Amino acid sequence: MGLTAKIRTRDGWAVSHAVVTVTDMTGAQVLRAEADGEGAVRDETVLVPGAYTVIVTAVGYAPAAASAIVTASGRAEVGTVTLARQGGTELPPPGPWTIDPAHSSVAAVAQHLGISSVRGRFTEFSGAIEVAPDDVAKSRVEAVIRAASIDTGNGMRDTHLRSADFLDVERFPELTYRSTGLTPAGSDRWTVHGELSLHGVVRPVDLDLAYLGTGADPWGGTRAAFRATAELHREDFAMNYNQVVQAGIAAIGTTLRVELDIQAVQGESLPQG
């Protein structure tokens, strides 16, 4: 019996100690519960069957509301409630921002043997963001990735990926991305238009960008968080190697799903230490 719910951030992390308030159709509060350290709410209060409103609040997050129907058993399963960072519908303050590699990740996922995925990441990269003060569409981002820093957790595979069959890091030591414009796709979502230089080929690549919010860090700075995804095709960048195994299945898929989780520090450089 009672109420169950999960409280998560937009990127899937638990929001611990969020407060859940349930009101009936007259607006009267009938239940108040707190999420545990895993963002889960489990309250055994028996509610009268009917429709209710669930309001979730947490320090640093914008409030969220959801509807719940209590069944004859007295149980209400709200499911997952997603909270946005406070100010998540706004933009980061204008000016320069520096990507923090220690708290960011640049990953790519490819299909393997048609049945599973191989995940890799680049461990060495840098980048800068310039948020335009008047017209956000004029904001810019640039990033440089060291090709040889590819890491899939398998040394033999990584050596092959660095070879001329794939990244050819001796000839093309860096991947670069430079934005050419932004298009709004929602209150806190953007399409970043840009050009990716990979394996000696420059192609237009769009990023689906979500702004997750801005907040103070323990070192006296201000940080902004973003998540971005894109889809690349190896043949677009002249990486045509493909071993074919049984039944014509490619060993490594030709489509790469790129996943970026970025923290940027306000200013033109990272803090020392």
N, C-alpha and C positions, 0 to 999 in steps of 0.2 A: 504494500500500500504506500501512498504518499507520492512525493514529487522526485523525479530524477532528471538530471540535465548535465551537460558538459559545457564548460565555458572555455573558449579557445580564442587566440588571436587570429588575424587574417592569414598568417603563415603557419598556423597549426599548433602553436605552443599553448600549453595550459595557462589559464589566468587563475592563479591561486588566490583564495580568500576574496573572490568576487562575492557580492551580496545579491541575493535573489529575493525579490519581493513579489508576492502574488496577490492580485486584487480581483474581487468578483465584479460582476457587471454593473454594480452600483458604485464601484470605485473604492469599496471598503477593503482594507488590508486583511487577508485571511492567513497569510503565512509569510515568514521571513527566515531565510536560511543562508548559510555561508558555504562557499565552495571550499573543498579541502586543497591540500598542496598539489594535487593532480588536476585541479580545475573541475572536480566532480561534485555534484550536489545530490545528496540522498537524504531526503527528509521523510519521516514516517507519519507525518500528520495526515489524518484521514480527511479528505475534502468531500463536500457534497457534490454529486454529479452535476456537470454543467460546464459553461464556458468561463474561462478566466484569462486575465492578462498577466504575463510574466515580465517583470522589469529587472534588468541586470545592470548593476553598477560596479565599478572598480576604480580605484585611484589610478589616474593616468590614462583612463580610457573613456570614450564617449559612451553614454548609456545606450542600451539596446532594449527593445521590447519584442515580445513574441506572444502568440496566442497558444493557449493550451485547453484541451478538452479533457475533463475528468470523467472517466467512465463509471459504470455502476460499481466497479470494484474499488472505487476511491483512489485510483492510480492515475497520475498524469505524467506522461513521458514527453518531455519538451524536446529532447534530442540535443543537438549542438547549437549553441548560441555563439555567434562570432562578434567579438568586440574590436572596434577600430581604435587606434591610439588617439588620445585627445588631440584635436586639431588635425586629424587624419584627412579631413576634407579640404585642408588648406595646403599651401605649398611651403617648402622649407624657406627660411629667410633668404633674401637675395644675396648674391655675392659668391665668392669662391668656396668650394668644398673639396676636400682631398679624400680619396678612397683609402680606407684602412684595410690592407690585405690581411692583417692578423685577425680581423673580425668579419671578413668577407669570404665568399667562395665563388669560384668560376668552374662550373661542372658541365659535362656533356654526357648524354646517355645514347647508346647505340644498341640496336637489336643484335643478338648473337645466336646464330644457328636457327633463327626463326622462332625460337621458343623462350628466350630469356633476354635479359638486358645486361650490357656491360657499362659500368659507370666509371668515368674518369674525371680528373680535375687537374687544373693548372695551379701549381703552388706558388709561382712567382709572377706577379703582375702589379701594375700601378695605374692610377687614373685620376682625373680631375673633372669636377663638375662646376659649371658656372650657371647659377640661377639668375636669369635676367630680371632686373628690377621692375620693368614696366610691362613687357610682353613676354610671358613665359614661353611662348613658342620660339623665342629667340635664345632660349637657354641652350647650353652646349655641354657635351660630355666627350671626353677622349680617354682611351684606355690602351695600354700596351701590355701584351702578355708574352712571356718568354716561352717559346715553343718547346724547348727541351725540358721544361718543368712538368710535362704531362705525367700523370701518376694514376694508373689503374689498379695498383696493388699487385701487379704481376710484372716482374722485371723483364722477362723475355718478350712479353707483349709490348711493354713500354719501349724497349729497344727497337722493335719493329715499327711502332708508331712514329718514332723519331727518324726512321730511315727514309730513303727516297720514295718508297712505296706510299708514304702518307705525308707527314709534315715536312720531311726533308729539312731538318733543322740546321744542317750545315749551310745550305743555300739561303734559307728563309728563317733566320733565328727568332723573328718576332711576328706576332699577330697584332694588328692595330685596328681599332674601331674609332671612327670619328662621326659624330652626329651631324646631320644636315637640317634637322627641324623636328618639331614635336606637334602632334595632333591630339587634342583631348579625346578621351574615350570613356569618360565618367568623371565623377567628382574628385576622385583621387587615383585615376588611371589615365595613362597616356600611351600613345604609340610613338616611339622614338624612331625616327628615320635616320639612317646613317649608312656608312660604307665600311665594310669589313675587308681588310687586306689579309689574305690567308694563302699560304703556298704560292706566293707571287701573283695572285689573282685578286683584283678588287671588284667586289660585288655589292649592290645595295642590300642591306639587311635591316629589317624592322624588328624592334624589341617591343614586346608587350610589357609595359612597366606599371607596377603598383607602388604607390608611395605609402609607406607604413607608419610614418610619423616622425616626430623630432623630439628629442629630450636631452637633458643634461647628463653628462657622464661623470664618473667618480674623480676624474682628473681635472675638473674645472672647465671642460670643453662642452660643445654642443654637437650632437650627432643626429644624423638623419638616416633612416633605413628604407631600403627599396628592395623589391623583388622583381626580376625581369626574366622573360622566357623568349626563346626564338627557335626556329626550325631551320636547319641547314641541310643542303644536299651536297655530298662529297663531290659529285661530278661537276657541280658548278664551280668548284675550285681546283679542277684538274687533278683530283685524287681518285683515280679510276681503278686502283688495285682492288680485286675481289676474288678471293679463292672460292670456288664453288665445290660444295660437298655433295653428299647423296641427294638424289631427287631434285637437283638443280637449286638447292637452297644455298644462299650466300652465307659464308662464314660470319661476315660482319655486314650489317645493314648499311644501306647508302644514305639513310636519313639520320641526322644527329639532332637530338633535342637538347638545347642549351638552357641551363638553369643558373641564374645569377642571384646570389643573395649578398647585398651590398650594404655596408655601413660606411658613411662618409662623415668626416670631421670638418666642422666649419673652419675655414681658413685656407691659406695657400700651402700649408705644410702640416705634417703630422706632429703631435706633441713629442718631445724628447722623453726617452725612458720607457 
